Structure formats: C-alpha cells, structure tokens
Amino acid sequence: MEVETLLRDIENKDLVLPEFQREFVWKEQDVKTFIQSLYKGYPTGSLLIWKTLNPPKIRGEKKDAEGVYTRVLLDGQQRLTTLYLFIKGRSPPYYPDMKKRFNLYFNVETEEFRYFQKTLMEGKKEWISLLDFFKAGSAATFINNSEDKEFYFKHLDQLTKLENIKTYDYFVDEEKLGKLTEIKEVVRIFNLVNKQGRTLLEEDLALAHVCVFWPEIKEIFRKELELLEKSGFEFDFNFLILCLNCVATGHAKFDSFYNVSEDKIRDAWTKVKRSLEYLINILHDKAYVSSTKSYELKSNALLVPMIVYLSNNRFEFKDEKTLNKFLYWFYNAMMWGRYTRRGKSSPLEQDVVTITRENSPESLIHNFKREVPYFEVKPENIKGAPVTSPFFNMMFIIAKSEGAVDWFNGQVLHSKLIGSSYRLHKHHIFPRSILKKYGYYNEIEKKKMVNEIANRAFLTERANIQIRNSKPEKYLPKVLKKYPSALKSQFVSEKEDLWKIENFEDFLRDRRKRIAEQINKFMKNLVDSDLPKLDIRELIKQEESYNLEFKSTFSWNLKEEKVDKDIKYSVLKTIVGFMNANGGTLLIGVSDDKKIIGLEYDYKANWKGNKDGFLLDFRNFIEKQIGITNYNRYITLNFMEINNKEILMVQVEKSLDPIFVKANGKKIMYVRLDNKTEPIDDPEEINKYIEDNWK
C-alpha cells in the first residue's frame, strides 16, 4: 500500500491509533535517517493493522459507523506520523495538539539531508525545505512555482526521487490479525512486535497492558501530569506507570506486573496519586526542592521508594524522625548517584523490594552503604565538579535552607521566580573574562577551576548581567554592605584578601571546604547520630546481588587444601566488577550458603603465616592489578568478628574511570550484572559501556 493512500486513510480517520500505543518518540536523527532511507528506496519494514468490529479506545475522534470494521494501526505509527508531518504539513488527527516539527532540508545537488542551518542554507537555492516541497504537491508544481525554474529543472531527477516518497510501497498485513477479537491478545502481539524497537521501554508495554482493561488511564495520567506541572514538577507517563508497578507488585522490574489483578492495579493508582501529591508538598516545604529542573531533582527515580513507603503507610511519614531519615537517604542517594548510572533498574529494584518488605528508611540507607562506604563530603569531592554535579544540587538546597537571597536585589532565591529578568543563573564569582586574562584558559586543569561549582553562585539574570565583568574585590564589598548575610548563605568567605584575583585558587580551596562543611552539618542535623550502623549479621542474611557478594576465602582452596591463584583472581574480578558498575560490598570469609568460614586459612596461607601477611598479600595483589592510586581511593577494608571468627568486609566505590585487568596478554573489563561478574572483551561493547557509564 502506497504512503499517499495510508496518509489519506489517516486523514479520513479510516486508519486510527489505539490509546494503548506509546507517544511519538522519534528524535531528529531517527527522522532524518528514515527519510534518507525512503529517498534511496531502502526497505523500512512492514506495517501491521488490525481490522476489528470492536475497536479499543482510540486517540482522537473516530468515525461512528455501526457494523463497519475499524482499522487500528499496531505497528508503524512512528513512520506514518513522520510522513504525515512532512507530506501533509500538519499533525495527524490522532495527535491534534502535537508540537513536534522537523525543519529538514534537502540539497538537490548533493542529495544530502540536513536540518536547517542559517549560515549554511539561507539564500542558497540548492537547499530546499521538505515542508515547502511537499506543500507544492509535486516536483513539477514546485519547479513551476519557483523563481529558479531552470536551476531546479536541471535537478528534476533528484526532485522526482523525493516526490516518489509519496508512492513508496509498504507491505501491509491486515489479514493475520483478522480473526482476533480479544483486545488482550492483540495487545500481547503488539508488545511482542514492538519490544525489539530500541525506543520502546518496558514502561510502554506495561501501559499498553493497562489500557486494555482501563482505556481511560492515559487521560487520567494526563490530568495528573498537568496538576503536578503547575507545582513545578514535570513527569511523564513512564514515571507514573513505574510508580504504579512498584506499588502494585513491590518490585521495580515489570516481570510480575502482568499477573496483577485489574482491581489491584486500580487500587494501586489511588495510592500512587495520593502519595505522590503528598510527597510533592513535602519536597516543597521540607526538602527545599521545588521542581524537576536538573539543578534541583537529579533523578525522578529518587522519589519512587518514598512513594512506595507512603502508599503502604496511610500516605504520610510516621513522624518527623522518619521523614528526616528519608530525606537523609534522599540527599545522599542524589549526591552519590544512586540512580544516575547505567543499570538504574538494579538499585531501584533492590530498594523497592527492601522498602516494601522492611518498611523503614534505614533499610534504604543500608542498601546504599554497600556501595558508598562513607557519606561524608570532602573538599576533594567538590574539586573540579561542574554544575552538572549533584553536589551543585546540594549547594542550592542548602543555600535555600539558609534563606539565600540575590546579591543585588534581595530576592529570595528559588527555581520558580517569575519574569525573565529574575530567572536563576549560575553566576561565576570570579568572571570568566577576567580569569581568561590571567591565563586560566591556557591549561585544561586551570580551565576546570573557572567553571567548577566552587566558583559558582546562584543569582538572578538581572544581577548576573550587572556584575558580569566586575572583579570580586570591587562588587562583593557592596553585596556585604547591602545584604550582610548574603555571602555566608552561599558559602563565600568574608575575608577580602580571598576576593583578589591573585588569590583565586586560595578562594576555591576555602570555598570547597565551606561547601563540604555545610553539607555535612546539614546532613548531620537531619539524623544527629540516630542511624544504626550497618549490621553485618543482617547483611549476611541477604542474597547476593549486583552490590553484594560472598567469598569463602581470598586465596585458599578449601577442597584441595592449597593456595589457588584462580580463587585470588575471582576476588579481583568481583572488586573490579564493582568498580566498573555501581560499587558494592564483598565479604571474605563467608560462603555462598551464608556459613561463616573466617580468615584463618588465608592467614596461614601467606608467607608470614598471620593476619599482617594476609593484609600485605591482599593489598599487593590488588594494587599490582589495578594500580595503587585506584586501590587507595576506592577500596575500604574492615575486619569484623562473628562467632569468634574474623571476616573481611571490602567496600568498593564506583571508579571515576574504567578499570581493566590484564589476562592472557589482553585487557579485559569486568562488570557487575545482577549477582554475577561478567567480562567484556569486545572493543565495541567496551566502548559502548564506557560511553554509558563515564561519558
């Protein structure tokens, strides 16, 4: 079936889109690649349409025709929506308020497709807008209407190929599903067909499943999203369906969602709605978080465990102590990147299961302590950190808690200031233009200093423009005189010597220290030593996971009663796997079946025959494999006694750089996947993993 016919069917509402379909998700590169493929006549798949007398809820309006088949588009909406936007020049009927537009241009000489660039294309007749071309109706009409008829006539072949997109022929299967009458079965097929699509998420499939028995759910979600947006929080369908799944099943993964009863899912939504709205109010009033802007809420996933807790506890925190412990977890999880790394589903699954089962903020804190041995912020954590760092979020939270005001107009700072002149800016205290004159752009490390968060303050746009090129020693005295507490609330020293350009690096060192101290003070005030320490006995009761593993020994083979290099290497792989993933905790001296073996065998197995020899052997082996600086920075050792036997708790942080291990003459990257450590040795896979994790 030709594209032109399909688009006419959509226009006439003879081909409709079911409500359970996901939104239009293609990005600019997807659209460009698709149009290029059509132009060249490449295969772009087939379309799947379901003809039914009993259609599901559809998007937009449909024809009222009793006893007539409705043709429902199951697979192909991304492609047909793209074509409709270009060829018809407007949104399709099933997306009446669609705002997405793609300003794609075509070069009739080089046959290149590119998005509009003024400097490259303006006034250049070889570049034509696809929207303008298809609006003309045909290549001939486009040429006749042009002031450059002769030029375009020379490129008639290219224009004809472009026009032929309208007659591109799709194989359309309308018979295969013809006998199906059960909407559940159709959605199951829809999910199977679409699951291979790289942009379709598990959340999309789950939402399609709910639409089967609850077709109004998307409209309910839309109203809720509109309500939340008015409060500054912009979420999407995927976030709401994730919350719905977590509350309904007690899991973040969707494996059991499809077995939950319809009534339980409806009940779960009532709980999610009430919990989420209560939590947004708490964030506003108690947590100093007023929006989902990137410098306020680093990840929406941070809210999910708290929503699960509230859903199971009458939509409120039990008392102020409980609330403060949740906020303590929330801030730490944000600062130390609990859900911002690759494989977010594993820590979220762990946390949702834990909070459902144990119903306490301490359980979440203990989960995270497997990955981050200490929560204390140090000045070196601040050094070089850009505004995208979560420590910048924490700076803003604490500044607001201190009543921070704009340095020039006294406006209390928050993310929802009204008026373009009062938009929040991330001001350079020592302006870039001045630092550039002093050579701070000549070296990479010094350039980092210019933009690190220790040289940033929160000001409104108007104030930022006023002092853009002023030296701190000139404008900060005025700030101090006008608003005496304004500098302190943003961690800026009142020592005037530090405001001089020659003391810029001393200023940074001082401010990093102040930021770290204020964060730690703020966090301590939340819990005030009210948190129980990680209970090693409770930890041993847990199952091995992506951030927890047990090893009977470090080097001793219990079966063969001898030192075994393979066992040593197994310990190394686990440590490196943790470093290359999210971090984790390794217990040595505990078997897989939770039996306490102790370290006695390892103590006797080293050249000294004691604990000191074991510790030296352990350090030397790991240092040799991954480098001494990496060892000292990311690995913490704690010896503990259980049942009169010593075990070793090895706490491993995520590395700032990928770690490789040499084996058989080649470098291998080990990573933690669920409860196993797996090697990645394919160069393409390694590059992709590094891109996802560190870049």
HELIX and SHEET records of a PDB file:
HELIX    1   1 VAL A    3  GLU A   11  1                                   9    
HELIX    2   2 GLU A   28  LYS A   40  1                                  13    
HELIX    3   3 GLN A   77  ILE A   87  1                                  11    
HELIX    4   4 LYS A  118  MET A  121  1                                   4    
HELIX    5   5 LEU A  130  ALA A  136  1                                   7    
HELIX    6   6 ALA A  139  ASN A  144  1                                   6    
HELIX    7   7 LYS A  149  LYS A  154  1                                   6    
HELIX    8   8 LEU A  156  GLU A  163  1                                   8    
HELIX    9   9 ASN A  164  THR A  167  5                                   4    
HELIX   10  10 ILE A  183  ASN A  194  1                                  12    
HELIX   11  11 GLU A  202  PHE A  213  1                                  12    
HELIX   12  12 ILE A  217  LYS A  230  1                                  14    
HELIX   13  13 PHE A  237  THR A  249  1                                  13    
HELIX   14  14 PHE A  257  ASN A  259  5                                   3    
HELIX   15  15 GLU A  262  ASP A  285  1                                  24    
HELIX   16  16 ASN A  300  LEU A  303  5                                   4    
HELIX   17  17 VAL A  304  SER A  311  1                                   8    
HELIX   18  18 GLU A  320  MET A  335  1                                  16    
HELIX   19  19 SER A  345  GLU A  358  1                                  14    
HELIX   20  20 PRO A  361  LYS A  369  1                                   9    
HELIX   21  21 PRO A  379  ILE A  382  1                                   4    
HELIX   22  22 PRO A  390  SER A  401  1                                  12    
HELIX   23  23 SER A  420  TYR A  422  5                                   3    
HELIX   24  24 ARG A  432  LYS A  437  1                                   6    
HELIX   25  25 ILE A  444  ASN A  451  1                                   8    
HELIX   26  26 ILE A  453  ASN A  455  5                                   3    
HELIX   27  27 GLU A  461  GLN A  466  1                                   6    
HELIX   28  28 PRO A  472  LYS A  482  1                                  11    
HELIX   29  29 LYS A  488  GLN A  490  5                                   3    
HELIX   30  30 GLU A  496  TRP A  499  5                                   4    
HELIX   31  31 ILE A  501  ASN A  503  5                                   3    
HELIX   32  32 PHE A  504  VAL A  527  1                                  24    
HELIX   33  33 ILE A  536  LYS A  541  1                                   6    
HELIX   34  34 LYS A  565  MET A  579  1                                  15    
HELIX   35  35 GLU A  600  ALA A  605  1                                   6    
HELIX   36  36 LYS A  611  ILE A  626  1                                  16    
HELIX   37  37 ILE A  628  TYR A  634  1                                   7    
HELIX   38  38 PRO A  683  ASN A  693  1                                  11    
SHEET    1   A 4 LEU A  15  VAL A  16  0                                        
SHEET    2   A 4 THR A  70  ASP A  75  1                                        
SHEET    3   A 4 LEU A  47  THR A  52 -1                                        
SHEET    4   A 4 VAL A 172  ASP A 173  1                                        
SHEET    1   B 3 PHE A 113  TYR A 115  0                                        
SHEET    2   B 3 LEU A 104  ASN A 107 -1                                        
SHEET    3   B 3 TRP A 127  SER A 129 -1                                        
SHEET    1   C 2 LEU A 424  HIS A 428  0                                        
SHEET    2   C 2 ARG A 456  THR A 460 -1                                        
SHEET    1   D 4 LEU A 548  LYS A 551  0                                        
SHEET    2   D 4 GLY A 584  ILE A 588  1                                        
SHEET    3   D 4 LYS A 645  VAL A 652 -1                                        
SHEET    4   D 4 ILE A 635  ILE A 642 -1                                        
SHEET    1   E 2 TRP A 556  ASN A 557  0                                        
SHEET    2   E 2 LYS A 562  VAL A 563 -1                                        
SHEET    1   F 3 VAL A 661  ALA A 663  0                                        
SHEET    2   F 3 LYS A 666  LEU A 673 -1                                        
SHEET    3   F 3 LYS A 676  ILE A 680 -1                                        
END                                                                             
